[in-house]
Amino acid sequence: MENLKLDDIIVAVSTPIGEGGIGIVRLSGKDSLKLADRIFLAKDDKKPSRFKTYTVHYGHIVKKGQGTKDKRQEVVDEVILTVMKAPRSYTKEDVVEINCHSGIAPLKKILDLCLINGARLAEPGEFTKRAFLNGRIDVLQAEAVLDIIKAKTELSLRSALNNLEGLFSKKINEMRENLIEIYAYMEASIDFSEEDLNGLRKNNIFKRLNSVKNEIEKFISSSNHGRILRQGIKAVICGSPNVGKSSLMNAILKESRSIVTHVPGTTRDTIEEIVNIKGIPVTLVDTAGITNTNHLVEKEGIRRSHICLENADLVLLVLDQSRKLNKDDMDIIKRIKDNKKEVIVVINKLDLRKALDIKGIRRFFPKSPFVCISALNLDGVDNLENEIKDIVWKGKAPGSGFIGVSNERQLDILRRSALDINEAIKAHKSGLPMDCISVYVRSSIESLGEITGHVITEKALDKIFSEFCIGK
């Protein structure tokens, strides 16, 4: 951590670039208020360094003349300036936020003025990194900040907020403290072999060790829930031409996103939209109708459809109730079965005369749900959404109190920690001496420390915060 600089002032635009009602330039560092003194002219002529913390002030950002005798001041923008003094701020440093008019010109000019007056441009996530380095939050909470920013549904937002509040950190710290206590007893037992150590004999040590392993494995087993809440799933709508794929897409989105006509082959490229289906962030993909064709554009669309199928988490196979299966349908069914994907068979055009042998199709997908709908009339769409929810959560949907793993870093560390504990238990059963067994327990303690940041390298920190935007 030697190379981390915490003495300088960092600055960044913390709102999206573009036209809007407001733009925010954020400063953090021990001399942030002194910098603000040089560029902010308050209505009452007071200096920001004299302002009370958690106060908001009206004034102007001004660019002063270059020479010592040059009293000219160029007004850059009319602003509201907010002061948050250390240690009660996001970074635990002095923080200044300049609320100006949004737009590239005013934001860039204020940013440049801050840089000229001694600040440097913040790195991605550096404000949150400073919050961690200054002890306001741990790494799990820092990652929760990113999860909040990326949350696409109310459930994923609630889960991220739980982690930000430190509920997951508390569980990890409890397990880690338990292991530290176990490790201390193990080290003591090396010197006091078969003695009773504060009422804890050797067999009890390994019962507690096994209990911690079970707790870790619960978080590992529920990690798929966290991944789904954070990243969502990709659901690909596929089928032969003119079965109603685009109509289904529009019905789920509740808007006219895909072009719908009676002409087969209307959709010639994949169309993606993110939609909230029963609390699940779903990337819905409408694909070109899969068929044999010599048309160059159609062939490219079909090639992309095949790629989407290979990368799908869930396939919505759309079939037309008003006609029997044809060769295109059978080719698609075979491809889906070969890919071994989760499938929901969607029988569309419920409003038309039935010609499809649904019982015959069930032999291809004996374990998959079948849903009959009319995408045109929106009949059965809610049933389809319920089936999507059931197939994703496997009947065990997380509630608003869900806490747990939200990314691969956390999952990898938990797996390593559980593996070390398992090795310690195996070594005990094999009769190995306690000093050999305790090495695994110490490794597990260090792994859990990586999750919260008790033990972490600068390289690991850089990787975590590289996912953040510059202004956060």
N, C-alpha and C positions, 0 to 999 in steps of 0.2 A: 504493500500500500504506500510505499515511499514516494512514488511519483505523483500521487493524487494531490492537486493543488486546491486548497480551500480558502486561501487568503485573497484571491482575486475576485473581481466582480464579473458575474456572468449575465448575459442579456440575450433575450430571444423574443420573437413574436409568438404569443401564446394562443392566437386565434387563427383560423384558416385564412390564407391569403385570398383576397377577392373582395368584391363589393359587398357591403353589409352595413348594418346599423352601428357596429362598434368594432374596434380593434384594440388588442391589449399587447403592450410591450412590457415584459417582466424583467426586473433586475433582482439579483440576489448577491449578497456579499457584505462584508463588514463595512465597506466604504460606499455602499449603495446610496445612502442618504446624502453623503458629501457630493456624489456625482449629481444627484437630483437637485442639490442646491445650485449647481452651475447651469442647469438647463431649464429649470421650472421657475416661472414667475407667478406667484400667487396673487390673488386679487387684493389681499391685505398686506402684501410685500413680505410676509413671513417666510423663513427658510424651511424646507422639508425636514432638515435635521432638528428643528425645534418643535415639529409637530408631535402630538401625542400618538401613541400606537393605536391602531385600529381606527384611524380617522380618515376622512375623505375630503379632498380640497379641490376647489375650482381654480383654474388659472390657464396659463399658456406655456407651451414648450417654445423656448426662444433660442436662437443661435446668436451668440454674442460676437461682437467685433473681434478681430484677431489681435490687434495691438493693445497694449495696456492702457493707452489713452483713448482708444476707440470705444465710445459709449453706445454705438449703434446696436440695436437688437432687431433681429429678423424673427417675426412670429412664424413659427412652423405649423402649429395647430392649437386649437382650443381643446383643452383636455380636463379630465378629472383624474387626480392623482391620489392613490391609496397608499398609506404607510402601515407596515406591519413590522414591528421591531422584534429583534431576537430577545428571548428564545421562543416566543409564542408566534411562530410563523410556520409556513409549510416546510421550509428548509432549516429552521431553527437559527437562521441568519436574518439580518435586516433585509426585508423585501420591499421593493417599490413596484407598484403596478400603475402604468400609465394608460388610462382608458381614453383612446383618441377616436377619430373618425376612421372607419375601415376603408381599405383601398390600398393599392400598392404604393402610391406616391407618399401619403402621410406616414404610413408604417415604416417604409424604407428610410425616409428622412429622419424620423425619430430614432430608429435603430442605428443609423450611421452616426447621428449626433452622440449617442451613448458610447459607441465604439471610439469615436474621436476623443471622448472625455475619459477614457481609461478602462472601459469594460471590454470584455472579449466575448465572442459569440459562443453561446452554450453548446455543448455537445448533445446528441440525442439523449433524452432522459436525464440530463445532468441535474436538473432541479430536484427530481425524485432521488437521484443517487446521493445528493447532498443531504437530503432528509434521512437517508439510511446511514450515511457516514457520520452524521451528527447525532444519531441515536434516537431520532423521532419515530422511525418505523424500522421493521426488519425486512429482509429480502422478500419473504412471502407477502407481506403487505405491499411492498413496492410492485411486485408482479400483479397484485390485485388491482392496483391503480390502472395498469394497462388493460386488465380484464374489464374494468368499468368502462374505459374509453371504447373498447371494442364490443361491449355487450349489445346484442341484437334483440333480446327479448327481456321481459320483466323478470323471468326466472333466472336468466344468466346474470342480470344486473344484481338481483338479490344475493345470489351465490357469491359474486365478486365483493359485494359490500360486507358480507359475513367474513370473508377472508381479510378485507381491509380493517375490519374491527378487531382483528387478531384472534378470531376464534380457532382457526386452523393452527396458527402459531402456538396458541396455548396448548393444544393437543400434542403437537410435536415436542414442545418444551417439556411437557409432563412425561412423555415417553423417554426423552433424552435424560431427564433428571433421574428417572427410574433406573435407566441403564447405568448412569454414573454411580448411583448408590449400590447397585449390584456389583459393578466393577470394583468398588472400594472393598466390599465384603470378600470378593474373590482374591484381591491382592492381600487382604489380611489373612485369609485362610491359607495362603502360601506359607506364612510364618507361624500360624497357629492351627496346624493341620486339622485335626478332628474336633477341635474345641467348639463349644456353642458360642457364636458371635452375636451377642445381643439378641439371643433367641432365634437366630436364623441359621439353620444348619444347611449343609451343602445341597441336599435335595430340594429344600425350599428355594434356594438361589435359582435353581434351574426351572422350578415351577414359575417363578416370577419372570424369568427370561422367556419362557414359552408364552406367557401372558402378553408380554410386550410384542413378541413376534406376531401373535394373533391380531393385536391392534393394528400393527403396520399392514398386515395382509388385508384387513378390512378396507383400509384406505386404497390399497392397490386394486382390490376387486371392484371398488366403486369409481376407479379412475376414468372409466369409459363415460360415466355420467358427466364428470367435469370436462372431459374433452368435447363432448357433444354440446354442453352449455356454452363453452368458449368458442368452438370452431363450427358447430352445427354439423349437418350431414349434407351430402350431395345426392339428390333424388333425380334420376334421369327418366324422363317420359319417352318411351320408345314404342315403335309399332310400324306396321307397313303404311304406305301412303293412304291418306284420307280416312283414317279410323277415328279422328277427332283428337289428336295429340295437342294441337294448338288451342282447340276449344277447352280442353281440360286445363291447360296452363292458365288460360284467361279466367276460367271458373275459380281456380284456387287463388289466383292473385286478386280476383274481384275487380279486374280491369282489363281493357283490351290491349294486351301487350304483344301477342303474336297475331300475325295476319291470318285470317280464316277465310277460305273460299272452298267451293265444291271441286276445285281443280286439284287433282293429285299432284304432289310435289311442290306445293306452294312454299313450304318451309324448306329452304336449301342450305341453311346454316344453323348452328346451335345458338339458342337464345337462353341466357341465364338471368335469373332474378332471385333475390333473397326474400323469403317470406317467413312469417312467424306462424307455424302450425302447432297449435296447442302448446305453446311455450318452447317449441324447438326451432332454432334457426335453421331453415332448410334452403339450400341453394337448389332451386328448381331449374332443371335444364330441359328445354324443348328441343328435340332433335329432328333432323330431316327423316322423312319416311324411308325405311330401309327396303330397297328393292334392287332388282338387276336392271341396270341402265347403261347406255353408252354415252349419255349426255355428260360432258366434261364437268359442268358446274354441279350437277346432281351427284356425280361420282365423288367429288370432293366433299360435299355435304354428308354423304353416307359414310365416307372414311372418318370424318370427324365424329359422327354418331357412334361408330364402333369404338373410337378412343374414349368417348364419354362413358360408354357402357363398361369398359374395362376399369375406369376410375370411380365408378359409382359406388355409394354405400347402399343405395336402395334403388331398385328398378320398378318403375310403374309400367307394366306391360299393358298396352291398350289394344283391345280387340273390338271389332265391330259386330254387335249382336245381329245386325240385319243381313249378314252374309256368312257363308261357311268359310272355314279356314282355307287359305290358298298357299301356294308354295312360298311366298314371301313371309307369311305368318309362321310357317313351319321352320323356315331358315332362322328366323329371329328366336323362336322358342328354343331351338337347338343351341344357338350361340349363348343364350342366357343360361341354360342349364349347364353348358360347358364351363362358363365363368363362375358358377356356384355363388351367385349373388342372392341377397335377400330380395324377394319378389312379392309384389302385390299385383294380382291380375285384375285389371280394370275392364269390365265389360261395358262398353259405351253404347250410346244410342238406344237407351232403354225405351224411348218413346216410339221406336219403329218396330215393325214386325220381326219376331224372333226367328232366326234361321241358324244360329250358331249352336253347336252341340257342346254345351258347357260341361256336362258330365264327362264327355270324352276328353276335354282339356284338363280336367282335374287330375288325370293320371300322369300328366307331365309335371304338375306342381301340387303333389298330394299334401304338402305341409304349408303351402302358401295361402293367404287369405284371398277370397274373391269378393269383389265389390261391384255391384251393378249401379250404373249412373246414367244420367243424361246430362252431359256437359253443357249442352245447349240450354236446357231448362234449369240447370243447377240442382237437379234431383240427385240425391245420394252423395253429394260432394262432402257434406259433413261426416257421413259414415266413413268415407275414404280417409278423411283427416284423422278420425279416431283410430282407424287401422294403422295409419302411419305412426301415430303416437304409441300404440301398443307394440308395434314391431320394433320401434327404436328403443323403448325403455324396457321391453320384455316384461311388461306388467309391473315394473318396480320404478315408477317415475319418482325423481327426487322432489322433496318438498321445498318450501321457501327457506327452511333452516339448513339446507344442504351446505356442508363444508367439506373441503377435500382438494384433491389434486386437480390442477387446472392446466398443466403443461407437461411436456416430456422430461424436462429437467427434474422436476419434482418426482415424477414417476420413476425415473432411472435411479435417483438417490434412494428412494424408499425400497426399491428392489434390491439394491446393493446392501442396504442396512438389514433387510430381512434375511438375505443370503448369509451374511456374516453371523447373525444370531443362529441361524439354522446350522451353520458349520460348528458353532460353539456347542450346540446341543448334541450334535453327532460326535464331536470330539469327546464330550463327557461320557456318552454311552459307550465309546470305544475305550474308555479308561485312561485317556491321556491326562497328564498332570495339569494342575490348575493354571500354571504360568503359561502353558501353551494355549489353553482355552481362552484365557483372558485377553489374548491378542485379538481374537475375533470380536469380542465385546467392545474393546477400545476402538476398533475400526468402525463398528456400527455406530458408536457414539459420535465419531468424527463425521460420518456420513449424514446423520441427522442434523449436525451442526451446519452442514453445507446448505440445507434447505432454508434455514432461517437467517444464515449469514454469520453464525458464531465462528465458523471456520470457512473462509472463502478467499479466493485469489483475485488479484486485480483483473486477470484475464477473464475469469468467470463473471465478474461484475460487468466488465465491458460488454460481454456477450448478452447478458440479461438486459442491460439498458439500451443496447443498440436497436431494440425493437420499438423503443419509444419515439415519439415525435420530438423535434428539437425544443419546443416550448414547454415541455412537461417535466 
